Amino acid sequence: MAERYDVIVVGGGFAGVTAARECALRGRRTLLLEARDRLGGRTWSAGWKGFPIEYGGAWVHWHQPHTFSELTRAGLSVAVSGDTGRAHWHVGDERRVGTIEQRDAVARRGWDRFVEGVREALPQPHAPLAALPELARFDRLTIAERLAELELDEEERDVLAAELESVAHGPLTEAGAVSILRWHALSGYSLELTQFTGGRVTIEDGTGALLAAIADAAVFDRRLETPVAAVVGHDGHVEVHTRDGDAFTASRAIVAVALNALGAIEFSSPLPEDKQRAIELGQASRGIKVMIHARGEDVLQNSIRYLHPFGYLGSEMLLGDGTQLMIGFGGDAERCDPTDLAGMQTSLDQILPGYQVLDATSHDWFGDEFSLGTWAIHRPGWYEHHHAAMRRPEGNVILAGSDLANGWAGFIDGAIESGLQAGAWATAHD
């Protein structure tokens, strides 16, 4: 006999944990099923070489309302990273060096042209469909197609392409242009704030501290290392079957699984065709976040190079012994192997010469069957054809997750937003 709950939540990232908390706080008997051996989803606080790192999502900002509400509730503080001491950018094979302000001036000339029209297309950044006819003309374009519309010189194009690739975390020929416009609009229609929201503010005690604060705020059952195989809808209840053959039943189910991993779960009755098309389309991120322990000049550096294995490289922490922790973002996880230190050294020399690679680490989110990608970078047509469909409940089941958020999709804030909304839905229908 299947064990009975009021709500079953599938997926233990920030969205699933938030949804489980909300349901439990409203008095519902709640079960959370997580495939991994830990909670957190595409966030993962861990130790490496004696210092804390974030293998997945890390950055937060006070423009992200749900995250900062939870940080305040938990009594957690944030830290702001130091200003870059030296900036580098590549034009063709030539590396140029200057201040971050000089490089940003180049980036701005292209960026401002790329986002022209965003205020009309996204007048309410947390309601992305509010001006859908205006948004649709951008939503039909890849980043590469939008870039091709702009009149840029070689320096402007190479700098902008490198900046866009670091955001897209995947091929510009597949990532939708709206992924850039959305981030820009949510950041107050400001390039400076877009850069700040994406890489300057972290949680002092790590993302794991916030996750634990949410998870421990209510009592609900949780099972780790329990991948779900099927979600079966019935009249009045839902059955959830695990790969190990266990079965659980509930009045409502919340499936808070990464978009690219949803295809591994069988839904019976089948999901409507519009949802199936969205799941088949997936989202475009396939990149890598790599941490590099390097020896060299004791300066906070930042270097960008389009189509490099980790083409956005920044100093994260000066360690006081002539070494530093660097973080790189590459658009294709299959082009960067952190276990190959000789290869990592060659790549580092190509983007920031003068440093010795001592060690490197990452998690392969693209190869991880429970994510199959990094943060949400939707393909063209997502908002015109799929966004509303994926947020619509089907009977006693609703999908959730950062990939489906109205606001900060791809961020912790989007996950919390989606978890709050799913928890409210699940407890409003008895």
Disulfide bonds with the S-S distance in Angstrom:
none
